[in-house]
Amino acid sequence: MDEGLLGVCTGEKRRIIIPPHLGYGEEGRGKIPGSAVLIFDIHVVDFHNPSDSVGITVHYKPSNCTVLSKKGDYLKYHYNASLLDGTLLDSTHSLGKTYNIVLGSGQVVLGMDMGLQDMCVGERRTVVIPPHLGYGEDGVEGEVPGSAVLVFDIELLELVSGLPEGYMFVWNGEVSPNLFEEIDQNHDGEVLLEEFSEYIQTQVDTGKGKLAPGFDFEKIVKNMFTNQDRDGNGKVTAEEFKLKDQEAKEEHDEL
């Protein structure tokens, strides 16, 4: 059968005749008698190679296409999703709203993360995703069949540039030399989560700082606070408080 399937194409029908020595031999197996000649009438519906990557066809690219999507960017896009035979699976147009993700954060299947890379606002492209980069052999029950090749027609509508990889907050200018004292609003030598959150919100609102787009504000701030609260007692002291450039570790949620 392995030899008989070589060179087939999608949609092809063929008859494969297998002699005993290339089938189940003289002994046979189960209901197959010994020394049986096997005849298979096959119809190739679809196939893929695990080494296949994502296929991208660009249909339209604006003349001004200098800002390209990258990991960490917040994207808003429309899509029509279908199978190779044209069966429609889903469409954001029918929902009347865009699909919004942070690129490269695992919010979509790996093939879609790959297919949305290096795209500019206004660009339209078709992304073909093989099963191993989509929903795999199992698919999604009631929605996507197993081993499905996915076809997405995409239009990117908005791109908000993300922060450098690993960062959830950055300063847009010089950092105050009295940063801890500014955050410690009641000047008791300790910063609580509420004080910390209010201060970060003010920096974002006034344009002095920027949070990673597309993530929940409270979760980001809580992560930043937890990284500063090194003894885990729910308070940050001046001794615990450190800026990123004062640390050697690679986590960048902190200030």
Salt bridges, closest charged atoms under 4 A:
GLU12 OE2 - ARG14 NH2 2.82
ASP41 OD1 - ARG15 NE 2.59
ASP73 OD1 - LYS70 NZ 3.01
GLU123 OE1 - LYS61 NZ 3.03
GLU123 OE2 - ARG125 NH2 2.80
GLU158 OE1 - LYS76 NZ 3.82
GLU165 OE2 - LYS71 NZ 3.21
GLU190 OE1 - LYS235 NZ 3.55
GLU247 OE2 - ARG230 NH2 2.48
GLU254 OE1 - LYS249 NZ 3.76
